[in-house]
Amino acid sequence: MNPLILIRGGGDLASGTILRLHRVGFQVAVLELSKPLAVRRSVSFSEAVYEGTQTVEGATARLVSADQFQVTLEAGEIPVLIDPNANVLRNQFLTSPRSTFLVDARLLKKEPEQLGADIPLHIGLGPGFRAGENCHAVIETRRSHTLGRVLWSGETQPDSGKPEGDPRRVLRAPDSGQLIPHANIGDHVKEGQLIAEIQNFAGNKSRVVSPFDGTLRGLIHPRVEIIEGMKIGDVDVRNDPTLCTLVSDKALAIGGGVLEAVWIKLNEINNSIQV
């Protein structure tokens, strides 16, 4: 059995899973929003929604329509569908309930809506998922000794509500409106340097500045409608722009957990067929 593995969400942590599954030969497709919210866009396959294609560490994703889906898989690329509700699961021409796995990598941090489809393997990433109840397996996403571990019952550690490391590194919108970027991902930035402005619906602008010297590791796409308080950027104090082009260690650890769960399920299916 060679399953089609659907990944809901193509942000930076999801992309570690996508990359690992793709590299070992699985057919992988991404289901995304019409305006993805990824901040670390240079290492997020979701960027294909905006740019048409996105290559991360040698793997290429391509925004496609349903009629381009299969040919993109056969070309060795990763199709990206705008399909936030995972309607493709009910498309008998593209998926089969017997040979489709799904990974929910949206990192909702709350209980997800019902999937509405019976598939052999449904994996959830992080808080909100309970293995044996609203999915088959959960992967720990919180950085600790349990990061990337597979749980076949129960749930992961709860959301701490705080960013890892220096909380100042996460840039949040001071107002709602439109993002006007003044720096690019990978740029060296100085403390107090203007990174972006938020122009609200009255035409007033609020400044977003760097909290310290470092590298602008991520910045949300200007086409996203900004809501006050949402995460819009990330500054890395290590000041190494090469890190902006590499999937993080955390994303790869989570991807390793997903890969483990997939192989366990495949072995279970193959053993049942042999019996």
C-alpha contacts under 8 A as a table, 3 or more apart, distances in Angstrom:
res1	aa1	res2	aa2	distance
1	M	99	S	7.33
1	M	266	L	7.34
1	M	270	N	7.51
2	N	26	F	7.06
2	N	27	Q	7.88
2	N	99	S	7.35
3	P	26	F	7.21
3	P	27	Q	7.06
3	P	99	S	4.86
3	P	100	T	5.35
3	P	101	F	6.48
4	L	26	F	7.08
4	L	27	Q	5.17
4	L	28	V	6.03
4	L	29	A	7.63
4	L	95	T	7.57
4	L	99	S	6.48
4	L	100	T	4.93
4	L	101	F	6.23
5	I	26	F	7.28
5	I	27	Q	6.20
5	I	28	V	4.86
5	I	29	A	6.42
5	I	100	T	5.91
5	I	101	F	4.74
5	I	102	L	5.53
5	I	103	V	7.31
6	L	28	V	5.87
6	L	29	A	4.97
6	L	30	V	5.83
6	L	31	L	7.02
6	L	100	T	7.37
6	L	101	F	6.25
6	L	102	L	4.70
6	L	103	V	6.18
7	I	10	G	7.27
7	I	14	A	7.58
7	I	18	I	7.30
7	I	28	V	7.27
7	I	29	A	6.14
7	I	30	V	4.80
7	I	31	L	6.05
7	I	102	L	5.92
7	I	103	V	4.84
7	I	104	D	6.02
7	I	105	A	6.42
8	R	30	V	5.99
8	R	31	L	4.82
8	R	32	E	6.38
8	R	84	P	7.51
8	R	86	A	7.53
8	R	102	L	7.52
8	R	103	V	6.21
8	R	104	D	4.84
8	R	105	A	5.40
8	R	106	R	6.00
9	G	14	A	6.35
9	G	30	V	6.48
9	G	31	L	5.85
9	G	32	E	5.23
9	G	33	L	7.73
9	G	46	S	7.16
9	G	104	D	7.12
9	G	105	A	5.36
9	G	106	R	4.84
10	G	13	L	7.84
10	G	14	A	5.26
10	G	15	S	5.72
10	G	18	I	7.99
10	G	30	V	6.31
10	G	31	L	7.42
10	G	32	E	6.61
10	G	38	A	7.80
10	G	44	S	5.91
10	G	45	F	5.17
10	G	46	S	4.39
10	G	47	E	7.99
10	G	105	A	7.49
10	G	106	R	7.75
11	G	14	A	5.23
11	G	15	S	5.94
11	G	36	P	7.92
11	G	37	L	7.60
11	G	38	A	5.00
11	G	39	V	7.74
11	G	40	R	7.39
11	G	41	R	7.39
11	G	43	V	7.86
11	G	44	S	4.79
11	G	45	F	6.59
11	G	46	S	5.84
11	G	106	R	7.76
12	D	15	S	5.06
12	D	16	G	6.86
12	D	38	A	6.90
12	D	39	V	7.87
12	D	40	R	5.92
12	D	41	R	7.20
12	D	43	V	5.79
12	D	44	S	4.67
12	D	45	F	7.70
12	D	247	V	7.01
12	D	248	S	7.94
12	D	251	A	7.00
13	L	16	G	5.54
13	L	17	T	7.25
13	L	105	A	7.61
13	L	247	V	7.99
13	L	248	S	7.78
13	L	250	K	7.35
13	L	251	A	4.47
13	L	252	L	7.87
13	L	254	I	7.58
14	A	17	T	5.35
14	A	18	I	6.34
14	A	44	S	7.80
14	A	105	A	5.30
14	A	106	R	7.46
14	A	251	A	6.93
14	A	255	G	7.72
15	S	18	I	4.79
15	S	19	L	5.86
15	S	43	V	7.15
15	S	44	S	5.69
15	S	45	F	6.12
15	S	247	V	7.35
15	S	251	A	7.06
16	G	19	L	5.21
16	G	20	R	6.24
16	G	247	V	6.14
16	G	248	S	7.47
16	G	251	A	4.48
16	G	252	L	4.69
16	G	253	A	7.83
16	G	254	I	7.08
16	G	255	G	5.22
17	T	20	R	5.31
17	T	21	L	6.18
17	T	251	A	6.90
17	T	252	L	6.61
17	T	254	I	6.61
17	T	255	G	3.67
17	T	256	G	7.14
17	T	258	V	6.70
17	T	259	L	7.66
18	I	21	L	5.39
18	I	22	H	5.99
18	I	28	V	6.81
18	I	255	G	7.32
19	L	22	H	5.16
19	L	23	R	6.01
19	L	56	V	7.99
19	L	59	A	7.05
19	L	255	G	7.87
20	R	23	R	5.20
20	R	24	V	6.55
20	R	252	L	7.33
20	R	255	G	6.08
20	R	256	G	7.15
20	R	259	L	7.34
21	L	24	V	5.57
21	L	25	G	6.65
21	L	26	F	5.54
21	L	27	Q	7.80
21	L	28	V	7.04
21	L	255	G	7.67
21	L	259	L	6.52
22	H	25	G	5.30
22	H	26	F	5.29
22	H	27	Q	6.53
22	H	28	V	6.22
22	H	59	A	7.82
22	H	78	I	7.96
23	R	26	F	7.49
27	Q	73	L	6.53
27	Q	78	I	7.71
28	V	73	L	7.72
28	V	78	I	5.97
28	V	79	P	7.52
29	A	78	I	5.45
29	A	79	P	5.01
29	A	80	V	5.93
29	A	81	L	7.69
30	V	46	S	7.87
30	V	78	I	7.26
30	V	79	P	6.27
30	V	80	V	4.62
30	V	81	L	6.18
31	L	80	V	5.94
31	L	81	L	5.04
31	L	82	I	5.84
31	L	83	D	5.18
31	L	84	P	6.20
31	L	86	A	6.72
32	E	36	P	6.64
32	E	46	S	6.80
32	E	49	V	7.95
32	E	80	V	7.03
32	E	81	L	6.19
32	E	82	I	4.88
32	E	83	D	5.53
32	E	84	P	5.35
33	L	36	P	5.18
33	L	82	I	5.58
33	L	83	D	6.40
33	L	84	P	5.13
34	S	49	V	7.15
34	S	82	I	5.66
34	S	83	D	7.88
34	S	84	P	7.88
35	K	49	V	7.37
35	K	50	Y	7.76
35	K	223	R	7.17
35	K	224	V	6.02
36	P	46	S	6.33
36	P	47	E	7.48
36	P	49	V	7.47
36	P	224	V	7.49
37	L	220	I	6.44
37	L	221	H	7.40
37	L	224	V	6.98
38	A	41	R	5.70
38	A	44	S	6.92
38	A	46	S	7.20
38	A	47	E	7.85
38	A	220	I	6.08
38	A	221	H	7.74
39	V	218	G	4.82
39	V	219	L	4.82
39	V	220	I	4.44
39	V	221	H	7.46
39	V	231	K	7.71
39	V	232	I	6.21
39	V	233	G	5.82
39	V	234	D	7.35
40	R	43	V	6.00
40	R	44	S	6.38
40	R	217	R	6.36
40	R	218	G	4.17
40	R	219	L	6.47
40	R	220	I	7.52
40	R	233	G	7.89
40	R	234	D	7.75
40	R	244	C	7.61
41	R	44	S	4.88
41	R	45	F	7.79
41	R	46	S	7.56
41	R	47	E	6.00
41	R	218	G	6.38
41	R	219	L	7.16
41	R	220	I	7.22
41	R	221	H	7.90
42	S	47	E	7.61
42	S	56	V	7.52
42	S	185	I	7.52
42	S	218	G	7.69
42	S	244	C	6.52
42	S	245	T	6.05
43	V	56	V	5.63
43	V	244	C	7.12
43	V	245	T	5.90
43	V	246	L	6.42
43	V	247	V	5.89
44	S	47	E	5.89
44	S	54	Q	7.84
44	S	56	V	7.24
45	F	48	A	5.97
45	F	54	Q	5.79
45	F	55	T	7.22
45	F	56	V	7.02
45	F	60	T	7.99
45	F	61	A	6.10
46	S	49	V	5.87
46	S	50	Y	7.98
46	S	54	Q	7.74
46	S	80	V	7.54
47	E	50	Y	5.47
47	E	51	E	6.21
47	E	52	G	7.90
47	E	53	T	7.41
47	E	54	Q	6.00
48	A	51	E	4.92
48	A	52	G	4.69
48	A	53	T	4.34
48	A	54	Q	4.80
48	A	61	A	6.38
48	A	62	R	5.79
48	A	63	L	5.57
48	A	80	V	7.19
49	V	52	G	5.78
49	V	53	T	7.49
49	V	62	R	7.97
49	V	63	L	5.66
49	V	80	V	7.34
49	V	82	I	7.65
51	E	54	Q	6.96
52	G	62	R	5.89
52	G	63	L	5.25
53	T	60	T	6.81
53	T	61	A	5.54
53	T	62	R	4.41
53	T	63	L	6.24
54	Q	60	T	5.62
54	Q	61	A	5.24
54	Q	62	R	6.60
55	T	58	G	5.96
55	T	59	A	5.31
55	T	60	T	4.19
55	T	61	A	6.25
56	V	59	A	5.34
56	V	60	T	6.51
56	V	245	T	7.42
56	V	246	L	7.69
56	V	247	V	7.91
57	E	245	T	7.53
57	E	246	L	6.85
57	E	247	V	7.84
59	A	77	E	7.17
59	A	78	I	7.84
60	T	77	E	5.51
60	T	78	I	6.20
61	A	77	E	5.70
61	A	78	I	4.29
61	A	79	P	5.71
61	A	80	V	6.51
62	R	72	T	7.69
62	R	77	E	6.98
62	R	78	I	6.09
62	R	79	P	5.12
62	R	80	V	5.69
63	L	79	P	6.03
63	L	80	V	4.64
63	L	81	L	6.18
64	V	67	D	7.86
64	V	68	Q	5.64
64	V	69	F	6.19
64	V	72	T	7.99
64	V	79	P	6.03
64	V	80	V	5.87
64	V	81	L	5.81
65	S	68	Q	5.40
65	S	69	F	6.43
65	S	81	L	6.50
66	A	69	F	5.20
66	A	81	L	7.51
66	A	94	L	7.89
67	D	70	Q	7.34
68	Q	71	V	5.65
68	Q	72	T	6.18
69	F	72	T	5.41
69	F	73	L	6.56
69	F	79	P	6.05
69	F	94	L	7.66
70	Q	73	L	5.15
70	Q	74	E	6.26
70	Q	94	L	7.41
71	V	74	E	5.00
71	V	75	A	6.18
72	T	75	A	5.06
72	T	76	G	6.68
72	T	77	E	5.57
72	T	78	I	6.75
72	T	79	P	5.96
73	L	76	G	5.33
73	L	77	E	5.49
73	L	78	I	6.19
73	L	79	P	6.58
74	E	77	E	7.43
83	D	86	A	5.44
83	D	87	N	6.45
83	D	88	V	7.36
84	P	87	N	7.88
86	A	89	L	6.02
87	N	90	R	5.61
87	N	91	N	7.02
88	V	91	N	4.96
88	V	94	L	6.94
88	V	95	T	6.85
89	L	92	Q	7.65
89	L	94	L	7.97
89	L	95	T	5.95
89	L	96	S	7.49
89	L	97	P	7.41
89	L	117	A	6.90
90	R	95	T	7.39
90	R	117	A	7.63
91	N	94	L	5.65
91	N	95	T	6.05
92	Q	95	T	5.45
92	Q	96	S	6.10
93	F	96	S	7.96
95	T	99	S	7.57
95	T	100	T	6.35
96	S	99	S	5.48
96	S	100	T	5.85
97	P	100	T	5.67
97	P	117	A	7.58
97	P	118	D	6.41
97	P	119	I	5.03
97	P	120	P	7.37
98	R	119	I	6.29
98	R	120	P	6.48
99	S	119	I	7.60
99	S	120	P	7.24
100	T	119	I	6.34
100	T	120	P	7.05
100	T	121	L	7.66
101	F	119	I	6.46
101	F	120	P	6.33
101	F	121	L	4.97
101	F	122	H	6.07
102	L	119	I	7.96
102	L	121	L	6.40
102	L	122	H	4.94
102	L	123	I	6.26
103	V	122	H	5.92
103	V	123	I	4.66
103	V	124	G	5.88
103	V	125	L	7.55
103	V	258	V	7.98
104	D	107	L	7.60
104	D	122	H	7.59
104	D	123	I	6.15
104	D	124	G	4.87
104	D	125	L	6.19
105	A	124	G	6.61
105	A	125	L	5.47
106	R	125	L	7.67
107	L	125	L	6.22
107	L	126	G	6.34
107	L	127	P	7.60
108	L	111	E	7.58
108	L	112	P	7.24
108	L	127	P	7.65
108	L	128	G	7.21
109	K	126	G	6.64
109	K	127	P	4.74
109	K	128	G	5.18
109	K	159	D	6.66
110	K	127	P	6.30
110	K	128	G	4.14
110	K	129	F	7.61
111	E	127	P	7.80
111	E	128	G	4.14
111	E	129	F	6.11
112	P	128	G	6.65
112	P	129	F	7.22
112	P	134	N	7.85
114	Q	134	N	7.38
119	I	122	H	6.92
121	L	135	C	7.89
121	L	136	H	6.15
121	L	137	A	7.91
121	L	262	V	7.77
121	L	265	K	7.23
122	H	135	C	5.25
122	H	136	H	5.35
122	H	137	A	6.75
123	I	135	C	5.96
123	I	136	H	5.97
123	I	137	A	4.91
123	I	138	V	5.68
123	I	139	I	7.45
123	I	258	V	7.48
124	G	129	F	5.75
124	G	135	C	6.47
124	G	137	A	6.40
124	G	138	V	4.82
124	G	139	I	6.40
125	L	129	F	7.20
125	L	138	V	5.74
125	L	139	I	4.98
125	L	140	E	6.63
125	L	141	T	6.51
126	G	129	F	6.58
126	G	138	V	6.71
126	G	139	I	5.94
126	G	140	E	5.35
126	G	141	T	5.06
126	G	142	R	7.41
126	G	156	T	6.02
126	G	157	Q	7.76
127	P	155	E	6.99
127	P	156	T	5.77
127	P	157	Q	6.72
127	P	158	P	5.66
127	P	159	D	6.15
128	G	155	E	7.70
129	F	134	N	6.23
129	F	135	C	6.66
129	F	138	V	6.37
129	F	155	E	6.20
129	F	156	T	7.74
130	R	133	E	5.50
130	R	134	N	5.72
130	R	135	C	6.39
130	R	137	A	7.63
130	R	138	V	6.76
130	R	153	S	6.91
130	R	154	G	5.24
130	R	155	E	4.70
130	R	156	T	7.87
131	A	134	N	6.42
131	A	135	C	5.15
131	A	136	H	4.98
131	A	137	A	4.74
131	A	138	V	5.67
131	A	151	L	6.70
131	A	152	W	5.37
131	A	153	S	4.49
131	A	154	G	5.26
131	A	155	E	6.30
132	G	135	C	5.85
132	G	136	H	5.22
132	G	137	A	7.14
132	G	152	W	6.85
132	G	153	S	5.58
132	G	154	G	7.24
133	E	136	H	7.34
135	C	138	V	7.33
136	H	152	W	6.42
136	H	153	S	7.91
137	A	150	V	6.64
137	A	151	L	5.56
137	A	152	W	4.68
137	A	153	S	6.98
137	A	261	A	7.38
138	V	150	V	5.88
138	V	151	L	5.11
138	V	152	W	6.63
138	V	153	S	7.91
138	V	155	E	6.65
138	V	156	T	7.07
139	I	147	L	7.86
139	I	148	G	5.73
139	I	149	R	5.66
139	I	150	V	4.86
139	I	151	L	6.26
139	I	156	T	7.18
139	I	254	I	6.75
139	I	257	G	6.26
139	I	258	V	6.90
140	E	146	T	6.41
140	E	147	L	5.13
140	E	148	G	5.09
140	E	149	R	5.53
140	E	150	V	6.82
140	E	151	L	7.75
140	E	156	T	5.37
140	E	157	Q	7.20
140	E	254	I	7.23
141	T	147	L	5.52
141	T	148	G	6.20
141	T	156	T	7.77
141	T	250	K	7.89
141	T	254	I	6.45
142	R	146	T	7.65
142	R	147	L	5.72
142	R	157	Q	6.98
142	R	159	D	7.81
143	R	146	T	7.37
143	R	147	L	5.27
143	R	164	E	7.94
143	R	250	K	7.32
144	S	147	L	5.34
146	T	149	R	5.53
147	L	250	K	7.75
147	L	253	A	6.89
147	L	254	I	6.92
148	G	253	A	5.07
148	G	254	I	4.27
148	G	255	G	7.31
148	G	256	G	6.61
148	G	257	G	4.80
148	G	258	V	7.88
149	R	254	I	7.66
149	R	257	G	5.55
150	V	257	G	5.72
150	V	258	V	7.46
150	V	260	E	7.62
150	V	261	A	6.65
151	L	154	G	6.76
151	L	155	E	7.05
151	L	156	T	7.70
162	K	167	P	7.17
163	P	166	D	7.51
163	P	167	P	5.59
163	P	170	V	7.35
164	E	167	P	6.85
166	D	169	R	5.86
167	P	170	V	6.02
168	R	171	L	7.18
168	R	211	P	6.22
169	R	211	P	6.83
169	R	234	D	5.47
169	R	235	V	4.92
169	R	236	D	6.55
169	R	237	V	7.81
170	V	231	K	6.74
170	V	232	I	7.75
170	V	233	G	5.97
170	V	234	D	4.75
170	V	235	V	6.70
171	L	208	V	7.46
171	L	231	K	5.91
171	L	232	I	5.66
171	L	233	G	4.65
171	L	234	D	5.70
171	L	235	V	7.62
172	R	228	E	7.62
172	R	229	G	5.29
172	R	230	M	5.36
172	R	231	K	4.51
172	R	232	I	5.40
172	R	233	G	6.85
173	A	176	S	7.02
173	A	198	I	7.24
173	A	208	V	7.48
173	A	226	I	7.15
173	A	227	I	6.85
173	A	228	E	5.04
173	A	229	G	4.88
173	A	230	M	5.56
173	A	231	K	6.55
173	A	232	I	6.26
174	P	198	I	7.46
174	P	206	S	6.63
174	P	207	R	7.79
174	P	208	V	7.53
174	P	228	E	5.56
174	P	229	G	6.17
175	D	198	I	6.49
175	D	199	Q	7.94
175	D	200	N	6.65
175	D	206	S	6.92
175	D	226	I	7.76
175	D	227	I	6.63
175	D	228	E	4.29
175	D	229	G	7.12
176	S	198	I	7.05
176	S	199	Q	7.61
176	S	200	N	5.62
176	S	201	F	7.69
176	S	225	E	7.79
176	S	226	I	5.17
176	S	227	I	4.29
176	S	228	E	4.51
177	G	198	I	5.96
177	G	199	Q	5.35
177	G	200	N	4.13
177	G	201	F	5.82
177	G	225	E	6.25
177	G	226	I	5.12
177	G	227	I	6.64
178	Q	198	I	5.42
178	Q	199	Q	5.18
178	Q	200	N	6.44
178	Q	222	P	6.90
178	Q	223	R	7.69
178	Q	224	V	7.49
178	Q	225	E	6.03
178	Q	226	I	5.85
179	L	196	A	6.74
179	L	197	E	5.90
179	L	198	I	4.77
179	L	199	Q	6.57
179	L	221	H	7.91
179	L	222	P	5.14
179	L	223	R	7.74
179	L	224	V	7.75
179	L	225	E	7.86
179	L	226	I	6.80
180	I	196	A	5.47
180	I	197	E	5.03
180	I	198	I	6.11
180	I	199	Q	7.27
180	I	222	P	6.54
181	P	184	N	7.44
181	P	195	I	6.31
181	P	196	A	4.29
181	P	197	E	6.47
181	P	222	P	7.20
182	H	194	L	6.56
182	H	195	I	4.99
182	H	196	A	4.93
182	H	197	E	7.57
183	A	187	D	6.69
183	A	194	L	7.66
183	A	195	I	5.12
183	A	196	A	6.89
183	A	216	L	7.83
184	N	187	D	5.63
184	N	216	L	7.03
184	N	219	L	7.57
185	I	215	T	7.78
185	I	216	L	5.15
185	I	217	R	5.56
185	I	218	G	5.47
185	I	219	L	6.44
185	I	244	C	7.31
186	G	215	T	5.87
186	G	216	L	5.35
186	G	217	R	5.94
186	G	218	G	7.91
186	G	241	P	4.92
186	G	242	T	7.71
186	G	244	C	6.02
187	D	215	T	5.62
187	D	216	L	5.52
187	D	241	P	7.08
188	H	213	D	7.56
188	H	214	G	5.79
188	H	215	T	4.58
188	H	216	L	6.49
188	H	239	N	6.79
188	H	241	P	7.61
189	V	193	Q	6.31
189	V	210	S	6.74
189	V	212	F	7.84
189	V	213	D	5.65
189	V	214	G	5.52
189	V	215	T	5.81
189	V	216	L	6.63
190	K	193	Q	5.32
190	K	210	S	6.50
190	K	212	F	6.09
190	K	213	D	4.26
190	K	214	G	6.60
191	E	209	V	7.50
191	E	210	S	5.13
191	E	211	P	5.31
191	E	212	F	3.91
191	E	213	D	4.87
192	G	209	V	5.16
192	G	210	S	5.06
192	G	211	P	6.18
192	G	212	F	6.97
193	Q	209	V	5.21
193	Q	210	S	5.39
194	L	197	E	7.85
194	L	207	R	6.82
194	L	208	V	6.04
194	L	209	V	4.45
194	L	210	S	6.63
195	I	207	R	7.86
195	I	208	V	5.70
195	I	209	V	5.23
195	I	210	S	6.47
196	A	207	R	6.26
196	A	208	V	5.14
196	A	209	V	7.03
197	E	205	K	6.06
197	E	206	S	5.38
197	E	207	R	4.63
197	E	208	V	5.71
198	I	205	K	5.36
198	I	206	S	5.11
198	I	207	R	6.61
198	I	208	V	7.66
198	I	226	I	7.93
199	Q	202	A	7.88
199	Q	203	G	5.70
199	Q	204	N	5.46
199	Q	205	K	4.30
199	Q	206	S	6.51
200	N	203	G	5.34
200	N	204	N	5.48
200	N	205	K	6.31
201	F	204	N	7.42
210	S	213	D	7.22
210	S	235	V	7.10
211	P	235	V	7.86
212	F	235	V	7.99
212	F	237	V	7.23
213	D	237	V	6.40
213	D	239	N	7.49
214	G	235	V	6.17
214	G	236	D	5.32
214	G	237	V	4.40
214	G	238	R	6.23
214	G	239	N	4.28
214	G	240	D	7.82
215	T	235	V	5.56
215	T	236	D	5.10
215	T	237	V	6.58
215	T	238	R	7.26
215	T	239	N	4.61
215	T	240	D	6.45
215	T	241	P	6.16
216	L	219	L	7.49
216	L	233	G	7.67
216	L	234	D	6.13
216	L	235	V	4.58
216	L	236	D	6.34
217	R	233	G	7.47
217	R	234	D	5.30
217	R	235	V	5.29
217	R	236	D	5.87
217	R	241	P	7.64
217	R	243	L	7.84
217	R	244	C	5.60
218	G	232	I	7.89
218	G	233	G	5.04
218	G	234	D	4.92
218	G	235	V	7.04
218	G	244	C	7.77
219	L	232	I	5.67
219	L	233	G	4.22
219	L	234	D	6.64
220	I	224	V	7.29
220	I	232	I	5.05
220	I	233	G	6.19
221	H	224	V	5.80
222	P	225	E	7.88
226	I	230	M	7.17
227	I	230	M	5.77
236	D	239	N	5.98
236	D	240	D	7.89
240	D	243	L	5.92
240	D	244	C	7.89
241	P	244	C	5.50
241	P	245	T	7.76
242	T	245	T	5.71
242	T	246	L	7.13
243	L	246	L	5.28
243	L	247	V	7.95
247	V	251	A	6.46
247	V	252	L	7.00
248	S	251	A	5.19
248	S	252	L	6.37
249	D	252	L	5.16
249	D	253	A	6.12
250	K	253	A	5.08
250	K	254	I	6.28
251	A	254	I	5.22
251	A	255	G	6.11
252	L	255	G	4.82
252	L	256	G	6.07
253	A	256	G	5.02
253	A	257	G	6.51
254	I	257	G	5.13
254	I	258	V	6.46
255	G	258	V	5.07
255	G	259	L	6.17
256	G	259	L	5.02
256	G	260	E	6.20
257	G	260	E	5.08
257	G	261	A	6.33
258	V	261	A	5.14
258	V	262	V	6.18
259	L	262	V	5.11
259	L	263	W	6.27
260	E	263	W	5.30
260	E	264	I	6.21
261	A	264	I	5.14
261	A	265	K	6.26
262	V	265	K	5.26
262	V	266	L	6.16
263	W	266	L	4.98
263	W	267	N	6.06
264	I	267	N	5.25
264	I	268	E	6.24
265	K	268	E	5.01
265	K	269	I	6.21
266	L	269	I	5.07
266	L	270	N	6.07
267	N	270	N	5.09
267	N	271	N	5.97
268	E	271	N	5.24
268	E	272	S	6.25
269	I	272	S	5.22
269	I	273	I	6.33
270	N	273	I	5.11
270	N	274	Q	6.33
271	N	274	Q	5.15
271	N	275	V	6.31
272	S	275	V	5.20
